[in-house]
Amino acid sequence: MSVIKIIVIAILSFLLSFIVSWYGFVIVAFIIGFSLAKYEGNSFFAGFIGVGLFWLAYILFLDIQNQHQLSSAVAQIFSENLGSEISSTLLIAAASILAGIIGGLACWAGSLFNQINRIGIRHSRYSRRTSNKSYKLNL
């Protein structure tokens, strides 16, 4: 089931990237986590891998199109500001891992909402009304 989630997340993230901006993968991961959730940990890793692979492929596609100019320039800016050498490959890997973490958390949140929906909110101590006693302050 998790392989299906990974493939569906990657494909729908790709399709939604034409409609909305960069954050479309978060919406997709949340909806897939909500609709196909069985285990919460499984959902996190499916979202992480699905979004991470999609984001890596998308970044590499855009980077190859502009002949690595933008990633090299951004890596050079980071290198000058941090005082250490950062390559464009490290920058792409860090962006993919960060997007994977965000996608994994979104998919996990969707599966937790599904679990709340299945179990229902317990009405024990959270929805208990306070007593109807009125208190007077005698001065």
C-alpha positions as CSV (number, residue, x, y, z in Angstrom):
1,M,0.0,0.0,0.0
2,S,2.8,2.4,0.7
3,V,4.2,2.0,-2.8
4,I,0.9,3.0,-4.2
5,K,0.8,6.0,-1.9
6,I,4.3,7.0,-3.1
7,I,3.4,6.8,-6.7
8,V,0.1,8.6,-6.3
9,I,1.7,11.4,-4.3
10,A,4.5,11.9,-6.9
11,I,2.1,11.9,-9.8
12,L,-0.6,14.1,-8.3
13,S,2.1,16.5,-7.0
14,F,3.4,16.8,-10.6
15,L,0.0,17.4,-12.0
16,L,-0.9,20.0,-9.3
17,S,2.3,21.9,-9.8
18,F,0.8,23.2,-13.1
19,I,-2.2,24.7,-11.2
20,V,-0.8,26.0,-7.9
21,S,2.5,27.2,-6.8
22,W,5.3,25.2,-5.1
23,Y,3.1,24.3,-2.1
24,G,0.8,22.0,-4.0
25,F,2.6,18.9,-2.9
26,V,1.6,19.6,0.7
27,I,-2.1,19.6,-0.2
28,V,-1.7,16.3,-2.2
29,A,0.2,14.6,0.6
30,F,-2.4,15.6,3.2
31,I,-5.3,14.3,1.0
32,I,-3.5,11.0,0.2
33,G,-2.6,10.6,3.9
34,F,-6.2,11.2,4.8
35,S,-7.8,8.9,2.2
36,L,-5.3,6.0,2.1
37,A,-4.3,5.9,5.8
38,K,-3.9,2.7,7.6
39,Y,-0.7,3.2,9.7
40,E,0.6,6.6,10.7
41,G,4.3,5.8,10.4
42,N,3.8,4.3,7.0
43,S,2.1,7.5,5.9
44,F,5.0,9.6,6.9
45,F,7.5,7.6,5.0
46,A,5.3,7.4,1.9
47,G,4.9,11.2,2.0
48,F,8.6,11.7,2.6
49,I,9.7,9.5,-0.3
50,G,6.9,10.5,-2.7
51,V,7.4,14.2,-2.3
52,G,11.2,14.0,-2.0
53,L,11.5,12.1,-5.3
54,F,9.1,14.4,-7.0
55,W,10.9,17.5,-5.7
56,L,14.3,16.1,-6.7
57,A,13.1,15.3,-10.2
58,Y,11.5,18.7,-10.5
59,I,14.5,20.6,-9.3
60,L,16.8,18.6,-11.6
61,F,14.5,19.2,-14.6
62,L,14.6,23.0,-14.0
63,D,18.3,23.0,-13.2
64,I,19.2,21.2,-16.4
65,Q,16.9,23.5,-18.4
66,N,18.9,26.6,-17.3
67,Q,22.2,24.8,-17.5
68,H,22.9,24.8,-13.8
69,Q,23.2,28.6,-13.6
70,L,20.7,29.4,-10.9
71,S,21.7,26.6,-8.5
72,S,25.4,27.5,-9.0
73,A,24.7,31.2,-8.3
74,V,22.6,30.4,-5.1
75,A,25.3,28.0,-3.9
76,Q,27.9,30.7,-4.4
77,I,25.8,33.2,-2.4
78,F,25.5,30.6,0.4
79,S,29.2,29.8,0.3
80,E,30.2,33.5,0.6
81,N,27.8,34.2,3.5
82,L,28.6,31.0,5.4
83,G,32.3,31.0,4.8
84,S,32.4,27.4,3.5
85,E,32.2,25.8,0.2
86,I,28.7,24.7,-0.8
87,S,28.1,22.9,-4.1
88,S,24.9,23.1,-6.1
89,T,24.5,19.4,-5.6
90,L,24.4,19.8,-1.9
91,L,21.9,22.6,-2.3
92,I,19.6,20.4,-4.5
93,A,19.9,17.5,-2.0
94,A,19.1,19.8,1.0
95,A,16.0,21.2,-0.8
96,S,14.8,17.7,-1.7
97,I,15.2,16.5,1.8
98,L,13.4,19.5,3.2
99,A,10.5,19.1,0.8
100,G,10.4,15.4,1.7
101,I,10.1,16.2,5.4
102,I,7.3,18.7,4.8
103,G,5.5,16.2,2.6
104,G,6.0,13.4,5.2
105,L,4.6,15.6,7.9
106,A,1.6,16.6,5.7
107,C,0.8,13.0,4.9
108,W,1.2,12.0,8.5
109,A,-1.2,14.8,9.6
110,G,-3.7,13.6,7.1
111,S,-3.5,10.0,8.4
112,L,-3.9,11.3,12.0
113,F,-7.0,13.3,11.0
114,N,-8.4,10.1,9.4
115,Q,-7.7,8.2,12.6
116,I,-9.6,10.9,14.6
117,N,-12.4,10.7,12.1
118,R,-12.6,6.9,12.5
119,I,-12.4,6.8,16.3
120,G,-14.4,9.9,16.9
121,I,-13.6,12.5,19.5
122,R,-13.9,11.1,23.0
123,H,-16.4,13.1,25.0
124,S,-15.0,12.2,28.4
125,R,-13.2,15.1,30.0
126,Y,-12.9,17.5,27.1
127,S,-16.5,18.1,26.4
128,R,-17.8,17.8,30.0
129,R,-19.5,21.0,31.0
130,T,-18.6,22.7,34.2
131,S,-21.1,22.3,37.0
132,N,-24.0,24.7,37.0
133,K,-23.4,25.8,40.6
134,S,-23.2,29.5,41.1
135,Y,-20.8,30.9,43.6
136,K,-21.4,34.1,45.5
137,L,-18.7,36.3,46.8
138,N,-19.7,37.5,50.3
139,L,-18.1,40.7,51.1
